Amino acid sequence: MQPTLQIKKLTDRAALPSYQSEGAAGMDLCACLDSNITLAPGAISLIPTGLAVAIPSGFEGQVRARSGLATKHGIGLPNAPGTIDCDYRGELRVALINLSREPFEITHGMRIAQLVISPVAHATITEVSELSATVRGAGGFGSTGH
C-alpha cells in the first residue's frame, strides 16, 4: 500500500520534499531559513523546514541524514533516525549535529535530511517471569563477532 502524505506549507518560502531519483527511499527535506545558520564543530541546532505533515495512521516518518552531508562535511542527526509520529501536526524541524572540525553553514533551501515513510507495528505487551532461551542469550555488544 502506498500511503498519502499530506503536507502544509507554513510559509511560502518552504520547499516541498521531493524524491531525487526513481528508486529513492527517502524524500529530501530543505532548510527554511530567514538567515544562514553556522553550525560550529560539535554544535547541535534545530533547523526549521517551514512544513507540517499529516502522516497516515499506521505509518511513521523517519528523518535520516543525507549521506553526502555526512561523508563530505560530518553533518548528521544526533537522534538518527528521528521519528515523526502520525499524530504530530507541528512544524517539522531537523536536529543537525556538526561532527567535523570545521564550521558548516546551512543556507535557505539547502537539502538537510531525508524523510522516509515507514509502516509501524504496535506490539502487544505481555509481562512474563522467564524469557525463552536462545544460543546468544544475554550476550551484548560485540558478542556475535567482530
LINRA-V314171 format. One record per pair of residues at least 12 apart in sequence whose ideal C-beta (glycine too) atoms are under 10 Angstrom apart, sorted by the first residue. I is the first residue (numbers start at 1). J is the second residue. If there is no record, write none. Layout:
I,J
I,J
This chain:
1,56
1,58
1,59
1,119
2,117
3,55
3,56
3,57
3,58
3,59
3,86
3,117
3,118
3,119
4,54
4,55
4,56
4,59
4,117
5,17
5,27
5,53
5,54
5,55
5,56
5,59
5,61
5,115
5,117
6,52
6,53
6,54
6,55
6,56
6,89
7,27
7,49
7,51
7,52
7,53
7,54
7,92
8,50
8,51
8,52
8,53
8,54
8,89
8,91
8,92
9,32
9,49
9,50
9,51
9,52
10,32
10,48
10,49
10,50
10,51
10,52
10,90
10,91
10,92
11,32
11,34
11,48
11,49
11,50
11,51
11,91
12,32
12,50
13,30
13,32
13,33
13,34
13,50
13,108
13,109
14,30
14,31
14,32
14,48
14,49
14,50
14,51
14,52
14,91
14,92
14,108
14,109
15,28
15,29
15,30
15,31
15,32
15,49
15,50
15,51
15,108
15,109
15,110
15,111
16,28
16,29
16,30
16,49
16,50
16,51
17,29
17,30
17,49
17,51
17,53
17,61
17,92
17,111
17,113
17,114
17,115
18,30
18,111
19,114
19,115
20,66
20,111
20,114
24,114
24,116
25,62
25,64
25,114
25,115
25,116
25,117
25,118
26,61
26,62
26,63
26,64
26,65
26,66
26,81
26,113
26,114
26,115
26,116
26,117
27,61
27,111
27,113
27,114
27,115
27,116
27,117
28,66
28,110
28,111
28,112
28,113
28,114
28,115
29,47
29,49
29,51
29,61
29,63
29,64
29,66
29,92
29,93
29,94
29,110
29,111
29,112
29,113
29,114
29,115
30,47
30,49
30,50
30,51
30,94
30,107
30,108
30,109
30,110
30,111
30,112
30,113
31,47
31,48
31,49
31,50
31,93
31,94
31,96
31,106
31,107
31,108
31,109
31,110
31,111
31,112
31,113
32,47
32,48
32,49
32,50
32,51
32,91
32,92
32,93
32,108
32,109
32,110
32,112
33,47
33,48
33,49
33,50
33,106
33,107
33,108
33,109
33,110
34,48
34,108
35,107
35,108
36,105
36,106
36,107
36,108
36,110
37,96
37,104
37,105
37,106
37,107
37,108
37,110
38,98
38,103
38,104
38,105
38,106
39,73
39,74
39,75
39,96
39,97
39,98
39,100
39,102
39,103
39,104
39,105
39,106
40,98
40,102
40,103
40,104
41,74
41,97
41,98
41,99
41,100
41,101
41,102
41,103
41,104
42,97
42,98
42,99
42,100
42,101
43,96
43,97
43,98
43,103
43,104
44,76
44,77
44,78
44,79
44,95
44,96
44,97
44,98
45,93
45,94
45,95
45,96
45,97
45,98
45,104
45,106
46,91
46,93
46,94
46,95
46,96
47,92
47,93
47,94
47,95
47,96
47,106
47,110
47,112
47,113
48,91
48,92
48,93
48,94
49,63
49,91
49,92
49,93
49,94
49,112
49,113
49,115
50,91
50,92
50,93
50,108
51,91
51,92
51,93
51,115
52,88
52,89
52,90
52,91
52,92
53,84
53,86
53,88
53,89
53,90
53,91
53,92
53,115
53,117
54,86
54,87
54,88
54,89
55,84
55,85
55,86
55,87
55,88
55,89
55,115
55,117
55,118
55,120
56,86
56,117
56,119
57,86
57,87
57,120
58,86
58,119
58,120
58,121
58,122
59,84
59,85
59,86
59,117
59,118
59,119
59,120
60,81
60,83
60,84
60,85
60,86
60,88
60,116
60,117
60,118
60,119
60,120
61,81
61,82
61,83
61,84
61,85
61,86
61,88
61,92
61,115
61,116
61,117
61,118
62,80
62,81
62,82
62,83
62,84
62,114
62,115
62,116
62,117
62,118
63,77
63,79
63,80
63,81
63,82
63,83
63,84
63,92
63,93
63,94
63,95
63,112
63,113
63,114
63,115
63,116
64,76
64,77
64,80
64,81
64,82
64,94
64,113
64,114
64,115
64,116
65,77
65,80
65,81
65,82
65,94
65,96
65,97
65,112
65,113
65,114
66,110
66,111
66,112
66,113
66,114
67,114
68,111
69,96
69,98
69,104
69,106
69,110
69,111
69,112
69,113
70,99
70,100
72,100
73,98
73,99
73,100
73,102
73,104
73,105
74,97
74,98
74,99
74,100
74,101
74,102
74,104
75,96
75,97
75,98
75,99
75,100
75,104
75,106
75,112
75,113
76,95
76,96
76,97
76,98
76,99
76,100
76,113
77,94
77,95
77,96
77,97
77,112
77,113
77,114
78,95
78,96
78,97
78,99
79,94
79,95
79,97
80,95
80,97
80,113
81,113
81,114
81,115
81,116
81,118
82,94
82,95
82,113
82,115
83,118
83,120
84,115
84,117
85,120
86,117
86,120
92,113
92,115
94,106
94,112
94,113
94,114
94,115
95,113
96,112
96,113
